[in-house]
Amino acid sequence: DISANIKTVDGYLNDPDLKEYAFSLIKRGTCFVVVKNNGEFRFYPSRFIGYTTNTKDLHSNNLDKDGRVTNAAISSILKKKPVVSEELDKEYCRFCERLGITPNLKGAFGVKRKFWLV
């Protein structure tokens, strides 16, 4: 399900009608699954990719969505917890800049961003 949701986010990033939605997910994220592909880091927000077969409509209408729930599920699947990483935070900022997003200084609620590198 994580892989399917990563493909969904990538699809949104390539869809002119949905890329702004994907940008907002990435900009507001606090915890990210990080995939390095062809030397490039890509960041996927846990609060979106942690729900089974998620879509824009399902996510927007999920009034009970909670990053703590998705973080626990992702940690269980990946067998590790997300970590604070200055290096990955810099890569996150570079990723945002490549997309044309101005990254927030910190994650939601002013906390440091955390990452699972897979």
Biopython code that builds the backbone (N, CA, C, O; Angstrom):
import numpy as np
from Bio.PDB.StructureBuilder import StructureBuilder

atoms = [
    (1, "ASP", "N", (0.814, -1.202, 0.000)),
    (1, "ASP", "CA", (0.000, 0.000, 0.000)),
    (1, "ASP", "C", (0.857, 1.265, 0.000)),
    (1, "ASP", "O", (0.497, 2.264, -0.622)),
    (2, "ILE", "N", (2.005, 1.218, 0.707)),
    (2, "ILE", "CA", (2.894, 2.385, 0.692)),
    (2, "ILE", "C", (3.366, 2.644, -0.734)),
    (2, "ILE", "O", (3.343, 3.784, -1.197)),
    (3, "SER", "N", (3.793, 1.597, -1.431)),
    (3, "SER", "CA", (4.272, 1.755, -2.813)),
    (3, "SER", "C", (3.173, 2.290, -3.722)),
    (3, "SER", "O", (3.420, 3.152, -4.564)),
    (4, "ALA", "N", (1.961, 1.777, -3.549)),
    (4, "ALA", "CA", (0.846, 2.249, -4.375)),
    (4, "ALA", "C", (0.578, 3.730, -4.113)),
    (4, "ALA", "O", (0.325, 4.493, -5.046)),
    (5, "ASN", "N", (0.633, 4.131, -2.855)),
    (5, "ASN", "CA", (0.379, 5.535, -2.527)),
    (5, "ASN", "C", (1.514, 6.447, -2.997)),
    (5, "ASN", "O", (1.278, 7.601, -3.356)),
    (6, "ILE", "N", (2.741, 5.930, -2.994)),
    (6, "ILE", "CA", (3.857, 6.690, -3.551)),
    (6, "ILE", "C", (3.607, 6.932, -5.039)),
    (6, "ILE", "O", (3.827, 8.036, -5.538)),
    (7, "LYS", "N", (3.150, 5.904, -5.743)),
    (7, "LYS", "CA", (2.827, 6.058, -7.170)),
    (7, "LYS", "C", (1.693, 7.062, -7.359)),
    (7, "LYS", "O", (1.693, 7.828, -8.323)),
    (8, "THR", "N", (0.730, 7.059, -6.443)),
    (8, "THR", "CA", (-0.371, 8.024, -6.524)),
    (8, "THR", "C", (0.168, 9.452, -6.393)),
    (8, "THR", "O", (-0.196, 10.324, -7.182)),
    (9, "VAL", "N", (1.025, 9.691, -5.411)),
    (9, "VAL", "CA", (1.592, 11.038, -5.236)),
    (9, "VAL", "C", (2.400, 11.425, -6.469)),
    (9, "VAL", "O", (2.289, 12.554, -6.948)),
    (10, "ASP", "N", (3.219, 10.498, -6.993)),
    (10, "ASP", "CA", (3.979, 10.796, -8.203)),
    (10, "ASP", "C", (3.049, 11.133, -9.366)),
    (10, "ASP", "O", (3.328, 12.043, -10.146)),
    (11, "GLY", "N", (1.948, 10.399, -9.478)),
    (11, "GLY", "CA", (0.970, 10.692, -10.526)),
    (11, "GLY", "C", (0.379, 12.084, -10.364)),
    (11, "GLY", "O", (0.214, 12.811, -11.344)),
    (12, "TYR", "N", (0.062, 12.457, -9.128)),
    (12, "TYR", "CA", (-0.466, 13.793, -8.867)),
    (12, "TYR", "C", (0.552, 14.865, -9.236)),
    (12, "TYR", "O", (0.194, 15.909, -9.782)),
    (13, "LEU", "N", (1.832, 14.602, -8.934)),
    (13, "LEU", "CA", (2.878, 15.581, -9.260)),
    (13, "LEU", "C", (3.010, 15.784, -10.767)),
    (13, "LEU", "O", (3.459, 16.839, -11.215)),
    (14, "ASN", "N", (2.623, 14.786, -11.543)),
    (14, "ASN", "CA", (2.715, 14.878, -13.002)),
    (14, "ASN", "C", (1.405, 15.265, -13.668)),
    (14, "ASN", "O", (1.339, 15.355, -14.894)),
    (15, "ASP", "N", (0.371, 15.493, -12.886)),
    (15, "ASP", "CA", (-0.945, 15.840, -13.416)),
    (15, "ASP", "C", (-1.190, 17.334, -13.194)),
    (15, "ASP", "O", (-1.250, 17.786, -12.051)),
    (16, "PRO", "N", (-1.330, 18.097, -14.267)),
    (16, "PRO", "CA", (-1.524, 19.551, -14.102)),
    (16, "PRO", "C", (-2.706, 19.920, -13.203)),
    (16, "PRO", "O", (-2.686, 20.964, -12.552)),
    (17, "ASP", "N", (-3.728, 19.073, -13.165)),
    (17, "ASP", "CA", (-4.903, 19.370, -12.344)),
    (17, "ASP", "C", (-4.722, 18.980, -10.886)),
    (17, "ASP", "O", (-5.483, 19.443, -10.037)),
    (18, "LEU", "N", (-3.739, 18.144, -10.567)),
    (18, "LEU", "CA", (-3.574, 17.641, -9.203)),
    (18, "LEU", "C", (-2.238, 17.998, -8.561)),
    (18, "LEU", "O", (-2.026, 17.727, -7.379)),
    (19, "LYS", "N", (-1.340, 18.600, -9.328)),
    (19, "LYS", "CA", (-0.011, 18.844, -8.772)),
    (19, "LYS", "C", (-0.034, 19.828, -7.610)),
    (19, "LYS", "O", (0.756, 19.682, -6.677)),
    (20, "GLU", "N", (-0.907, 20.817, -7.637)),
    (20, "GLU", "CA", (-0.990, 21.763, -6.512)),
    (20, "GLU", "C", (-1.438, 21.040, -5.234)),
    (20, "GLU", "O", (-0.985, 21.369, -4.138)),
    (21, "TYR", "N", (-2.315, 20.072, -5.381)),
    (21, "TYR", "CA", (-2.734, 19.278, -4.229)),
    (21, "TYR", "C", (-1.537, 18.505, -3.676)),
    (21, "TYR", "O", (-1.318, 18.482, -2.465)),
    (22, "ALA", "N", (-0.765, 17.873, -4.561)),
    (22, "ALA", "CA", (0.436, 17.139, -4.128)),
    (22, "ALA", "C", (1.426, 18.094, -3.477)),
    (22, "ALA", "O", (2.035, 17.755, -2.462)),
    (23, "PHE", "N", (1.595, 19.281, -4.049)),
    (23, "PHE", "CA", (2.487, 20.279, -3.456)),
    (23, "PHE", "C", (2.069, 20.599, -2.025)),
    (23, "PHE", "O", (2.913, 20.705, -1.136)),
    (24, "SER", "N", (0.763, 20.752, -1.805)),
    (24, "SER", "CA", (0.293, 21.103, -0.458)),
    (24, "SER", "C", (0.560, 19.974, 0.534)),
    (24, "SER", "O", (0.889, 20.239, 1.690)),
    (25, "LEU", "N", (0.427, 18.727, 0.103)),
    (25, "LEU", "CA", (0.737, 17.591, 0.981)),
    (25, "LEU", "C", (2.203, 17.607, 1.377)),
    (25, "LEU", "O", (2.546, 17.415, 2.544)),
    (26, "ILE", "N", (3.058, 17.837, 0.398)),
    (26, "ILE", "CA", (4.497, 17.822, 0.634)),
    (26, "ILE", "C", (4.915, 19.009, 1.489)),
    (26, "ILE", "O", (5.740, 18.861, 2.391)),
    (27, "LYS", "N", (4.366, 20.166, 1.222)),
    (27, "LYS", "CA", (4.746, 21.372, 1.974)),
    (27, "LYS", "C", (4.343, 21.272, 3.440)),
    (27, "LYS", "O", (5.099, 21.685, 4.319)),
    (28, "ARG", "N", (3.160, 20.728, 3.712)),
    (28, "ARG", "CA", (2.660, 20.675, 5.091)),
    (28, "ARG", "C", (3.144, 19.464, 5.873)),
    (28, "ARG", "O", (2.887, 19.364, 7.073)),
    (29, "GLY", "N", (3.832, 18.551, 5.221)),
    (29, "GLY", "CA", (4.233, 17.319, 5.878)),
    (29, "GLY", "C", (5.232, 17.517, 7.004)),
    (29, "GLY", "O", (5.981, 18.493, 7.044)),
    (30, "THR", "N", (5.214, 16.561, 7.913)),
    (30, "THR", "CA", (6.168, 16.552, 9.026)),
    (30, "THR", "C", (7.033, 15.301, 8.972)),
    (30, "THR", "O", (8.239, 15.372, 9.205)),
    (31, "CYS", "N", (6.434, 14.165, 8.668)),
    (31, "CYS", "CA", (7.170, 12.905, 8.567)),
    (31, "CYS", "C", (7.044, 12.400, 7.132)),
    (31, "CYS", "O", (5.968, 12.420, 6.535)),
    (32, "PHE", "N", (8.182, 11.945, 6.598)),
    (32, "PHE", "CA", (8.225, 11.560, 5.193)),
    (32, "PHE", "C", (8.925, 10.230, 4.997)),
    (32, "PHE", "O", (9.933, 9.939, 5.642)),
    (33, "VAL", "N", (8.373, 9.421, 4.089)),
    (33, "VAL", "CA", (9.099, 8.280, 3.566)),
    (33, "VAL", "C", (9.952, 8.848, 2.426)),
    (33, "VAL", "O", (9.449, 9.543, 1.544)),
    (34, "VAL", "N", (11.237, 8.540, 2.465)),
    (34, "VAL", "CA", (12.181, 9.095, 1.489)),
    (34, "VAL", "C", (12.682, 7.973, 0.597)),
    (34, "VAL", "O", (13.157, 6.943, 1.077)),
    (35, "VAL", "N", (12.572, 8.185, -0.698)),
    (35, "VAL", "CA", (13.040, 7.220, -1.678)),
    (35, "VAL", "C", (14.108, 7.899, -2.524)),
    (35, "VAL", "O", (13.898, 8.989, -3.057)),
    (36, "LYS", "N", (15.256, 7.240, -2.638)),
    (36, "LYS", "CA", (16.314, 7.754, -3.505)),
    (36, "LYS", "C", (16.267, 6.971, -4.798)),
    (36, "LYS", "O", (16.417, 5.750, -4.802)),
    (37, "ASN", "N", (16.058, 7.677, -5.893)),
    (37, "ASN", "CA", (15.912, 7.049, -7.199)),
    (37, "ASN", "C", (16.760, 7.824, -8.196)),
    (37, "ASN", "O", (16.596, 9.034, -8.351)),
    (38, "ASN", "N", (17.662, 7.129, -8.866)),
    (38, "ASN", "CA", (18.562, 7.762, -9.841)),
    (38, "ASN", "C", (19.299, 8.950, -9.233)),
    (38, "ASN", "O", (19.457, 9.988, -9.876)),
    (39, "GLY", "N", (19.749, 8.791, -7.991)),
    (39, "GLY", "CA", (20.526, 9.832, -7.327)),
    (39, "GLY", "C", (19.712, 10.999, -6.798)),
    (39, "GLY", "O", (20.272, 11.967, -6.284)),
    (40, "GLU", "N", (18.389, 10.914, -6.922)),
    (40, "GLU", "CA", (17.510, 12.009, -6.492)),
    (40, "GLU", "C", (16.618, 11.544, -5.346)),
    (40, "GLU", "O", (16.017, 10.471, -5.405)),
    (41, "PHE", "N", (16.543, 12.360, -4.312)),
    (41, "PHE", "CA", (15.659, 12.062, -3.184)),
    (41, "PHE", "C", (14.260, 12.572, -3.491)),
    (41, "PHE", "O", (14.075, 13.666, -4.025)),
    (42, "ARG", "N", (13.269, 11.738, -3.133)),
    (42, "ARG", "CA", (11.855, 12.130, -3.259)),
    (42, "ARG", "C", (11.203, 11.894, -1.902)),
    (42, "ARG", "O", (11.518, 10.926, -1.209)),
    (43, "PHE", "N", (10.301, 12.780, -1.535)),
    (43, "PHE", "CA", (9.722, 12.793, -0.192)),
    (43, "PHE", "C", (8.210, 12.629, -0.270)),
    (43, "PHE", "O", (7.520, 13.336, -1.003)),
    (44, "TYR", "N", (7.717, 11.662, 0.519)),
    (44, "TYR", "CA", (6.298, 11.322, 0.508)),
    (44, "TYR", "C", (5.740, 11.446, 1.915)),
    (44, "TYR", "O", (6.203, 10.756, 2.823)),
    (45, "PRO", "N", (4.747, 12.320, 2.113)),
    (45, "PRO", "CA", (4.220, 12.568, 3.465)),
    (45, "PRO", "C", (3.484, 11.362, 4.045)),
    (45, "PRO", "O", (2.609, 10.772, 3.411)),
    (46, "SER", "N", (3.870, 11.020, 5.270)),
    (46, "SER", "CA", (3.310, 9.829, 5.918)),
    (46, "SER", "C", (1.805, 9.937, 6.113)),
    (46, "SER", "O", (1.094, 8.935, 6.032)),
    (47, "ARG", "N", (1.329, 11.115, 6.364)),
    (47, "ARG", "CA", (-0.097, 11.287, 6.651)),
    (47, "ARG", "C", (-0.958, 10.944, 5.434)),
    (47, "ARG", "O", (-2.140, 10.633, 5.580)),
    (48, "PHE", "N", (-0.374, 10.999, 4.237)),
    (48, "PHE", "CA", (-1.102, 10.580, 3.038)),
    (48, "PHE", "C", (-0.791, 9.136, 2.685)),
    (48, "PHE", "O", (-1.709, 8.350, 2.452)),
    (49, "ILE", "N", (0.477, 8.771, 2.639)),
    (49, "ILE", "CA", (0.814, 7.435, 2.126)),
    (49, "ILE", "C", (0.578, 6.320, 3.140)),
    (49, "ILE", "O", (0.668, 5.141, 2.799)),
    (50, "GLY", "N", (0.277, 6.689, 4.385)),
    (50, "GLY", "CA", (0.069, 5.679, 5.413)),
    (50, "GLY", "C", (-1.325, 5.073, 5.450)),
    (50, "GLY", "O", (-1.567, 4.150, 6.227)),
    (51, "TYR", "N", (-2.244, 5.567, 4.633)),
    (51, "TYR", "CA", (-3.589, 4.996, 4.574)),
    (51, "TYR", "C", (-3.713, 4.107, 3.343)),
    (51, "TYR", "O", (-3.165, 4.421, 2.286)),
    (52, "THR", "N", (-4.421, 3.018, 3.480)),
    (52, "THR", "CA", (-4.574, 2.047, 2.401)),
    (52, "THR", "C", (-5.230, 2.684, 1.184)),
    (52, "THR", "O", (-6.246, 3.372, 1.291)),
    (53, "THR", "N", (-4.624, 2.438, 0.021)),
    (53, "THR", "CA", (-5.113, 2.913, -1.282)),
    (53, "THR", "C", (-5.717, 4.316, -1.190)),
    (53, "THR", "O", (-6.891, 4.525, -1.496)),
    (54, "ASN", "N", (-4.902, 5.253, -0.770)),
    (54, "ASN", "CA", (-5.371, 6.617, -0.564)),
    (54, "ASN", "C", (-5.471, 7.381, -1.885)),
    (54, "ASN", "O", (-4.733, 7.121, -2.835)),
    (55, "THR", "N", (-6.395, 8.319, -1.912)),
    (55, "THR", "CA", (-6.578, 9.212, -3.052)),
    (55, "THR", "C", (-6.889, 10.605, -2.499)),
    (55, "THR", "O", (-7.130, 10.771, -1.304)),
    (56, "LYS", "N", (-6.878, 11.582, -3.371)),
    (56, "LYS", "CA", (-7.215, 12.945, -2.958)),
    (56, "LYS", "C", (-8.586, 12.975, -2.303)),
    (56, "LYS", "O", (-8.744, 13.549, -1.226)),
    (57, "ASP", "N", (-9.580, 12.365, -2.940)),
    (57, "ASP", "CA", (-10.941, 12.402, -2.405)),
    (57, "ASP", "C", (-11.040, 11.683, -1.060)),
    (57, "ASP", "O", (-11.647, 12.204, -0.124)),
    (58, "LEU", "N", (-10.452, 10.500, -0.957)),
    (58, "LEU", "CA", (-10.504, 9.770, 0.311)),
    (58, "LEU", "C", (-9.810, 10.564, 1.424)),
    (58, "LEU", "O", (-10.316, 10.666, 2.541)),
    (59, "HIS", "N", (-8.653, 11.117, 1.096)),
    (59, "HIS", "CA", (-7.877, 11.852, 2.088)),
    (59, "HIS", "C", (-8.612, 13.123, 2.525)),
    (59, "HIS", "O", (-8.674, 13.437, 3.714)),
    (60, "SER", "N", (-9.156, 13.835, 1.567)),
    (60, "SER", "CA", (-9.871, 15.086, 1.874)),
    (60, "SER", "C", (-11.112, 14.841, 2.719)),
    (60, "SER", "O", (-11.494, 15.687, 3.528)),
    (61, "ASN", "N", (-11.742, 13.685, 2.533)),
    (61, "ASN", "CA", (-12.966, 13.376, 3.273)),
    (61, "ASN", "C", (-12.730, 12.572, 4.544)),
    (61, "ASN", "O", (-13.680, 12.251, 5.258)),
    (62, "ASN", "N", (-11.480, 12.244, 4.834)),
    (62, "ASN", "CA", (-11.157, 11.482, 6.040)),
    (62, "ASN", "C", (-11.003, 12.453, 7.210)),
    (62, "ASN", "O", (-9.943, 13.051, 7.395)),
    (63, "LEU", "N", (-12.042, 12.598, 7.976)),
    (63, "LEU", "CA", (-12.022, 13.539, 9.100)),
    (63, "LEU", "C", (-11.243, 13.000, 10.290)),
    (63, "LEU", "O", (-10.944, 13.740, 11.227)),
    (64, "ASP", "N", (-10.914, 11.711, 10.256)),
    (64, "ASP", "CA", (-10.184, 11.087, 11.366)),
    (64, "ASP", "C", (-8.698, 10.891, 11.057)),
    (64, "ASP", "O", (-7.999, 10.221, 11.818)),
    (65, "LYS", "N", (-8.204, 11.460, 9.960)),
    (65, "LYS", "CA", (-6.805, 11.226, 9.621)),
    (65, "LYS", "C", (-5.898, 11.774, 10.717)),
    (65, "LYS", "O", (-6.135, 12.842, 11.280)),
    (66, "ASP", "N", (-4.855, 11.003, 10.995)),
    (66, "ASP", "CA", (-3.966, 11.334, 12.107)),
    (66, "ASP", "C", (-2.576, 10.799, 11.794)),
    (66, "ASP", "O", (-2.393, 9.595, 11.614)),
    (67, "GLY", "N", (-1.604, 11.691, 11.729)),
    (67, "GLY", "CA", (-0.236, 11.295, 11.431)),
    (67, "GLY", "C", (0.336, 10.313, 12.429)),
    (67, "GLY", "O", (1.200, 9.508, 12.080)),
    (68, "ARG", "N", (-0.131, 10.365, 13.666)),
    (68, "ARG", "CA", (0.383, 9.414, 14.662)),
    (68, "ARG", "C", (-0.004, 7.993, 14.287)),
    (68, "ARG", "O", (0.764, 7.057, 14.507)),
    (69, "VAL", "N", (-1.184, 7.833, 13.727)),
    (69, "VAL", "CA", (-1.648, 6.505, 13.300)),
    (69, "VAL", "C", (-0.847, 6.025, 12.098)),
    (69, "VAL", "O", (-0.392, 4.882, 12.062)),
    (70, "THR", "N", (-0.677, 6.905, 11.111)),
    (70, "THR", "CA", (0.067, 6.493, 9.916)),
    (70, "THR", "C", (1.548, 6.277, 10.238)),
    (70, "THR", "O", (2.171, 5.369, 9.687)),
    (71, "ASN", "N", (2.109, 7.089, 11.112)),
    (71, "ASN", "CA", (3.518, 6.910, 11.476)),
    (71, "ASN", "C", (3.746, 5.554, 12.139)),
    (71, "ASN", "O", (4.730, 4.874, 11.848)),
    (72, "ALA", "N", (2.850, 5.168, 13.016)),
    (72, "ALA", "CA", (2.968, 3.862, 13.677)),
    (72, "ALA", "C", (2.853, 2.734, 12.656)),
    (72, "ALA", "O", (3.597, 1.755, 12.724)),
    (73, "ALA", "N", (1.927, 2.866, 11.717)),
    (73, "ALA", "CA", (1.744, 1.832, 10.695)),
    (73, "ALA", "C", (2.974, 1.726, 9.800)),
    (73, "ALA", "O", (3.442, 0.624, 9.512)),
    (74, "ILE", "N", (3.496, 2.866, 9.363)),
    (74, "ILE", "CA", (4.677, 2.861, 8.496)),
    (74, "ILE", "C", (5.884, 2.313, 9.256)),
    (74, "ILE", "O", (6.648, 1.517, 8.709)),
    (75, "SER", "N", (6.062, 2.729, 10.501)),
    (75, "SER", "CA", (7.179, 2.228, 11.308)),
    (75, "SER", "C", (7.104, 0.715, 11.461)),
    (75, "SER", "O", (8.127, 0.033, 11.414)),
    (76, "SER", "N", (5.902, 0.191, 11.642)),
    (76, "SER", "CA", (5.719, -1.246, 11.780)),
    (76, "SER", "C", (6.110, -1.974, 10.486)),
    (76, "SER", "O", (6.770, -3.012, 10.522)),
    (77, "ILE", "N", (5.700, -1.422, 9.364)),
    (77, "ILE", "CA", (5.991, -2.045, 8.072)),
    (77, "ILE", "C", (7.483, -1.966, 7.750)),
    (77, "ILE", "O", (8.076, -2.946, 7.298)),
    (78, "LEU", "N", (8.086, -0.802, 7.982)),
    (78, "LEU", "CA", (9.496, -0.600, 7.638)),
    (78, "LEU", "C", (10.451, -1.101, 8.716)),
    (78, "LEU", "O", (11.663, -1.153, 8.510)),
    (79, "LYS", "N", (9.890, -1.470, 9.868)),
    (79, "LYS", "CA", (10.676, -1.991, 10.997)),
    (79, "LYS", "C", (11.695, -0.978, 11.530)),
    (79, "LYS", "O", (12.774, -1.350, 11.990)),
    (80, "LYS", "N", (11.336, 0.298, 11.460)),
    (80, "LYS", "CA", (12.155, 1.361, 12.044)),
    (80, "LYS", "C", (11.306, 2.603, 12.204)),
    (80, "LYS", "O", (10.285, 2.768, 11.536)),
    (81, "LYS", "N", (11.741, 3.475, 13.099)),
    (81, "LYS", "CA", (11.027, 4.722, 13.354)),
    (81, "LYS", "C", (11.641, 5.836, 12.513)),
    (81, "LYS", "O", (12.802, 5.753, 12.112)),
    (82, "PRO", "N", (10.857, 6.877, 12.248)),
    (82, "PRO", "CA", (11.424, 8.009, 11.514)),
    (82, "PRO", "C", (12.422, 8.752, 12.400)),
    (82, "PRO", "O", (12.285, 8.782, 13.623)),
    (83, "VAL", "N", (13.418, 9.344, 11.765)),
    (83, "VAL", "CA", (14.450, 10.045, 12.520)),
    (83, "VAL", "C", (14.612, 11.475, 12.013)),
    (83, "VAL", "O", (14.360, 11.772, 10.845)),
    (84, "VAL", "N", (15.036, 12.347, 12.915)),
    (84, "VAL", "CA", (15.415, 13.698, 12.541)),
    (84, "VAL", "C", (16.771, 13.598, 11.850)),
    (84, "VAL", "O", (17.677, 12.927, 12.345)),
    (85, "SER", "N", (16.908, 14.261, 10.717)),
    (85, "SER", "CA", (18.170, 14.231, 9.977)),
    (85, "SER", "C", (18.365, 15.580, 9.295)),
    (85, "SER", "O", (17.581, 15.968, 8.429)),
    (86, "GLU", "N", (19.405, 16.282, 9.689)),
    (86, "GLU", "CA", (19.687, 17.573, 9.045)),
    (86, "GLU", "C", (19.991, 17.376, 7.561)),
    (86, "GLU", "O", (19.589, 18.186, 6.726)),
    (87, "GLU", "N", (20.700, 16.301, 7.241)),
    (87, "GLU", "CA", (21.035, 16.027, 5.837)),
    (87, "GLU", "C", (19.770, 15.799, 5.004)),
    (87, "GLU", "O", (19.623, 16.371, 3.924)),
    (88, "LEU", "N", (18.857, 14.959, 5.512)),
    (88, "LEU", "CA", (17.620, 14.709, 4.765)),
    (88, "LEU", "C", (16.719, 15.932, 4.758)),
    (88, "LEU", "O", (15.967, 16.134, 3.805)),
    (89, "ASP", "N", (16.777, 16.751, 5.801)),
    (89, "ASP", "CA", (15.991, 17.981, 5.798)),
    (89, "ASP", "C", (16.491, 18.924, 4.696)),
    (89, "ASP", "O", (15.691, 19.583, 4.032)),
    (90, "LYS", "N", (17.792, 18.984, 4.507)),
    (90, "LYS", "CA", (18.346, 19.803, 3.415)),
    (90, "LYS", "C", (17.911, 19.244, 2.063)),
    (90, "LYS", "O", (17.577, 19.998, 1.149)),
    (91, "GLU", "N", (17.919, 17.916, 1.945)),
    (91, "GLU", "CA", (17.462, 17.289, 0.699)),
    (91, "GLU", "C", (15.975, 17.558, 0.465)),
    (91, "GLU", "O", (15.543, 17.771, -0.667)),
    (92, "TYR", "N", (15.197, 17.546, 1.557)),
    (92, "TYR", "CA", (13.772, 17.877, 1.452)),
    (92, "TYR", "C", (13.609, 19.292, 0.886)),
    (92, "TYR", "O", (12.798, 19.514, -0.013)),
    (93, "CYS", "N", (14.371, 20.233, 1.409)),
    (93, "CYS", "CA", (14.294, 21.618, 0.929)),
    (93, "CYS", "C", (14.682, 21.698, -0.545)),
    (93, "CYS", "O", (14.060, 22.438, -1.307)),
    (94, "ARG", "N", (15.697, 20.950, -0.952)),
    (94, "ARG", "CA", (16.091, 20.917, -2.370)),
    (94, "ARG", "C", (14.977, 20.328, -3.232)),
    (94, "ARG", "O", (14.693, 20.822, -4.323)),
    (95, "PHE", "N", (14.344, 19.255, -2.722)),
    (95, "PHE", "CA", (13.232, 18.630, -3.434)),
    (95, "PHE", "C", (12.103, 19.650, -3.626)),
    (95, "PHE", "O", (11.560, 19.787, -4.722)),
    (96, "CYS", "N", (11.761, 20.354, -2.558)),
    (96, "CYS", "CA", (10.713, 21.377, -2.657)),
    (96, "CYS", "C", (11.085, 22.437, -3.685)),
    (96, "CYS", "O", (10.254, 22.835, -4.501)),
    (97, "GLU", "N", (12.315, 22.888, -3.645)),
    (97, "GLU", "CA", (12.759, 23.913, -4.593)),
    (97, "GLU", "C", (12.666, 23.410, -6.027)),
    (97, "GLU", "O", (12.273, 24.162, -6.919)),
    (98, "ARG", "N", (13.026, 22.134, -6.266)),
    (98, "ARG", "CA", (12.900, 21.570, -7.618)),
    (98, "ARG", "C", (11.447, 21.574, -8.078)),
    (98, "ARG", "O", (11.161, 21.745, -9.263)),
    (99, "LEU", "N", (10.533, 21.384, -7.130)),
    (99, "LEU", "CA", (9.105, 21.383, -7.472)),
    (99, "LEU", "C", (8.538, 22.792, -7.589)),
    (99, "LEU", "O", (7.438, 22.982, -8.107)),
    (100, "GLY", "N", (9.293, 23.787, -7.104)),
    (100, "GLY", "CA", (8.796, 25.160, -7.106)),
    (100, "GLY", "C", (8.008, 25.500, -5.850)),
    (100, "GLY", "O", (7.222, 26.447, -5.841)),
    (101, "ILE", "N", (8.218, 24.729, -4.792)),
    (101, "ILE", "CA", (7.553, 24.937, -3.506)),
    (101, "ILE", "C", (8.536, 25.629, -2.570)),
    (101, "ILE", "O", (9.713, 25.272, -2.522)),
    (102, "THR", "N", (8.055, 26.612, -1.832)),
    (102, "THR", "CA", (8.868, 27.193, -0.773)),
    (102, "THR", "C", (8.610, 26.387, 0.489)),
    (102, "THR", "O", (7.505, 26.433, 1.030)),
    (103, "PRO", "N", (9.615, 25.643, 0.975)),
    (103, "PRO", "CA", (9.376, 24.786, 2.151)),
    (103, "PRO", "C", (9.168, 25.606, 3.416)),
    (103, "PRO", "O", (9.754, 26.675, 3.590)),
    (104, "ASN", "N", (8.320, 25.080, 4.296)),
    (104, "ASN", "CA", (8.174, 25.686, 5.614)),
    (104, "ASN", "C", (9.467, 25.475, 6.385)),
    (104, "ASN", "O", (10.213, 24.538, 6.103)),
    (105, "LEU", "N", (9.736, 26.339, 7.352)),
    (105, "LEU", "CA", (10.949, 26.204, 8.152)),
    (105, "LEU", "C", (10.953, 24.915, 8.956)),
    (105, "LEU", "O", (12.004, 24.306, 9.155)),
    (106, "LYS", "N", (9.774, 24.495, 9.422)),
    (106, "LYS", "CA", (9.637, 23.268, 10.208)),
    (106, "LYS", "C", (8.374, 22.561, 9.759)),
    (106, "LYS", "O", (7.600, 23.077, 8.952)),
    (107, "GLY", "N", (8.183, 21.359, 10.306)),
    (107, "GLY", "CA", (6.974, 20.607, 10.017)),
    (107, "GLY", "C", (5.778, 21.219, 10.734)),
    (107, "GLY", "O", (5.891, 22.262, 11.378)),
    (108, "ALA", "N", (4.648, 20.564, 10.615)),
    (108, "ALA", "CA", (3.425, 21.028, 11.276)),
    (108, "ALA", "C", (3.658, 21.183, 12.774)),
    (108, "ALA", "O", (4.437, 20.443, 13.373)),
    (109, "PHE", "N", (2.991, 22.127, 13.351)),
    (109, "PHE", "CA", (3.067, 22.408, 14.788)),
    (109, "PHE", "C", (4.467, 22.845, 15.230)),
    (109, "PHE", "O", (4.778, 22.808, 16.420)),
    (110, "GLY", "N", (5.317, 23.262, 14.271)),
    (110, "GLY", "CA", (6.636, 23.765, 14.596)),
    (110, "GLY", "C", (7.657, 22.715, 14.997)),
    (110, "GLY", "O", (8.698, 23.049, 15.564)),
    (111, "VAL", "N", (7.372, 21.445, 14.710)),
    (111, "VAL", "CA", (8.313, 20.382, 15.087)),
    (111, "VAL", "C", (9.277, 20.103, 13.928)),
    (111, "VAL", "O", (9.004, 20.428, 12.772)),
    (112, "LYS", "N", (10.393, 19.500, 14.272)),
    (112, "LYS", "CA", (11.359, 19.128, 13.241)),
    (112, "LYS", "C", (10.803, 17.996, 12.397)),
    (112, "LYS", "O", (10.120, 17.101, 12.895)),
    (113, "ARG", "N", (11.107, 18.053, 11.119)),
    (113, "ARG", "CA", (10.689, 16.977, 10.225)),
    (113, "ARG", "C", (11.460, 15.701, 10.548)),
    (113, "ARG", "O", (12.597, 15.745, 11.019)),
    (114, "LYS", "N", (10.813, 14.558, 10.284)),
    (114, "LYS", "CA", (11.430, 13.242, 10.483)),
    (114, "LYS", "C", (11.296, 12.434, 9.204)),
    (114, "LYS", "O", (10.420, 12.674, 8.374)),
    (115, "PHE", "N", (12.197, 11.469, 9.077)),
    (115, "PHE", "CA", (12.288, 10.743, 7.814)),
    (115, "PHE", "C", (12.558, 9.254, 8.029)),
    (115, "PHE", "O", (13.263, 8.850, 8.954)),
    (116, "TRP", "N", (11.968, 8.454, 7.133)),
    (116, "TRP", "CA", (12.333, 7.060, 6.961)),
    (116, "TRP", "C", (13.028, 7.005, 5.606)),
    (116, "TRP", "O", (12.403, 7.338, 4.599)),
    (117, "LEU", "N", (14.272, 6.606, 5.539)),
    (117, "LEU", "CA", (14.956, 6.456, 4.262)),
    (117, "LEU", "C", (14.835, 5.000, 3.842)),
    (117, "LEU", "O", (15.280, 4.101, 4.556)),
    (118, "VAL", "N", (14.229, 4.770, 2.676)),
    (118, "VAL", "CA", (14.070, 3.404, 2.171)),
    (118, "VAL", "C", (14.788, 3.247, 0.846)),
    (118, "VAL", "O", (14.770, 2.165, 0.260)),
]
sb = StructureBuilder()
sb.init_structure("model")
sb.init_model(0)
sb.init_chain("A")
sb.init_seg("    ")
for serial, (resi, resn, name, xyz) in enumerate(atoms, 1):
    if name == "N":
        sb.init_residue(resn, " ", resi, " ")
    sb.init_atom(name, np.array(xyz, "f"), 0.0, 1.0, " ", f" {name:<3s}", serial, name[0])
structure = sb.get_structure()
